[in-house]
């Protein structure tokens, strides 16, 4: 009878040890799964943040393009006005300036 009780105790200890090992293994698996899920969530958030940053940058570029066009158009108009000045008027102005410098330069 004592042997029977000792066998049962030993069996119970072995069973408890197996269950403890199984629980430890299960805990390791759960921890690994949690790490993987956390890593995936982190990568997902990083991807979302990068996408948002790219959208903001694209919007800023579009806005800059919209603001740039009127400035460029105005500069072209001003440039065209300068280029369209009659060459005869330019030469007459230059001649007048030269004449004044020559006539008044020796004073």
C-alpha positions in Angstrom: 0.0 0.0 0.0 2.8 2.4 0.8 4.3 1.5 -2.6 1.0 2.3 -4.2 0.8 5.7 -2.5 4.4 6.4 -3.4 3.7 5.4 -7.0 0.7 7.8 -7.1 2.7 10.6 -5.6 5.5 10.0 -8.0 3.0 9.9 -10.9 1.4 13.1 -9.7 4.8 14.8 -9.5 5.7 13.6 -13.0 2.3 14.8 -14.3 2.8 18.2 -12.5 6.3 18.5 -14.0 4.9 17.8 -17.5 2.1 20.2 -17.1 4.5 22.9 -15.8 6.8 22.3 -18.8 3.8 22.5 -21.1 2.7 25.8 -19.4 6.2 27.2 -19.8 6.2 26.2 -23.5 2.8 27.8 -24.0 3.9 30.9 -22.2 7.0 31.2 -24.5 4.7 30.8 -27.6 2.3 33.4 -26.3 5.2 35.8 -25.6 6.6 35.2 -29.1 3.2 35.8 -30.7 2.7 39.0 -28.7 6.1 40.2 -29.8 5.3 39.4 -33.4 1.9 41.2 -33.2 3.6 44.2 -31.5 6.2 44.3 -34.3 3.5 44.1 -37.0 1.5 46.9 -35.3 4.7 49.0 -35.1 5.5 48.5 -38.7 1.9 49.3 -39.7 2.0 52.6 -37.7 5.3 53.5 -39.3 3.9 52.8 -42.8 0.8 55.0 -42.0 3.0 57.8 -40.7 5.2 57.6 -43.9 2.2 57.7 -46.1 0.7 60.7 -44.2 4.1 62.5 -44.6 4.2 61.8 -48.3 0.6 63.1 -48.7 1.5 66.3 -46.8 4.6 66.7 -48.9 2.6 66.2 -52.1 0.0 68.7 -51.0 2.7 71.2 -50.1 4.2 70.8 -53.6 0.9 71.3 -55.3 0.3 74.5 -53.2 3.7 75.7 -54.1 3.0 75.1 -57.8 -0.2 77.0 -57.6 1.6 80.0 -56.0 4.5 79.8 -58.4 2.5 80.1 -61.6 1.2 83.7 -61.1 4.7 84.8 -60.1 6.2 83.3 -63.2 3.5 84.7 -65.5 4.0 88.2 -64.1 7.8 87.9 -64.6 7.3 86.8 -68.2 5.0 89.7 -68.8 7.5 92.2 -67.3 10.3 90.6 -69.3 8.2 90.8 -72.5 7.5 94.5 -71.8 11.2 95.2 -71.4 12.1 93.3 -74.6 9.3 95.0 -76.5 10.7 98.5 -75.8 11.4 100.1 -79.2 15.1 99.8 -80.0 14.9 103.3 -81.5 13.8 104.7 -78.2 16.6 102.9 -76.4 19.2 104.2 -78.8 17.8 107.7 -78.6 18.0 107.5 -74.8 21.5 106.2 -74.9 22.5 109.0 -77.4 21.0 111.6 -75.2 22.8 110.3 -72.2 26.1 110.2 -74.0 25.6 113.7 -75.4 24.9 115.0 -71.9 28.0 113.3 -70.5 30.2 114.6 -73.3 28.8 118.2 -73.1 28.8 118.3 -69.3 31.7 116.0 -68.5 34.4 118.7 -69.1 32.8 121.3 -66.8 
